[in-house]
Amino acid sequence: MIRPLSPDSCYIFSIDLAFQEIVNILDMDPITVKIYADDGICLKDNLLWQSPAISEEEWTTYEFSIQPDYEYTDLVLGFMVLPFGDIFYWITL
């Protein structure tokens, strides 16, 4: 991120999510997306937001606000297969 998230600010986010049932010939269960705050050491301890189960192929927009309790330099997006909850892919922004 260009500037860290500040604890004295509120941030409003919008994300569009959809589900593709067959990915690389694997039959997948619905997923959930988790957004964590990070201070550059790749920990996923501070969960800021979690999507509901994504199982529809139509794009849906989710809006949410975040007011961090600490100054964070990175956001980490984690994509998990339900019902297992295992992170199978994550991206640091």
Beta strands, then each sheet from edge to edge (+ up, - down):
strand 1: 11-17
strand 2: 22-23
strand 3: 26-27
strand 4: 31-38
strand 5: 46-50
strand 6: 60-66
strand 7: 74-81
strand 8: 86-92
sheet 1: 1+ 6-
sheet 2: 2+ 3-
sheet 3: 5+ 4- 7+ 8-
end
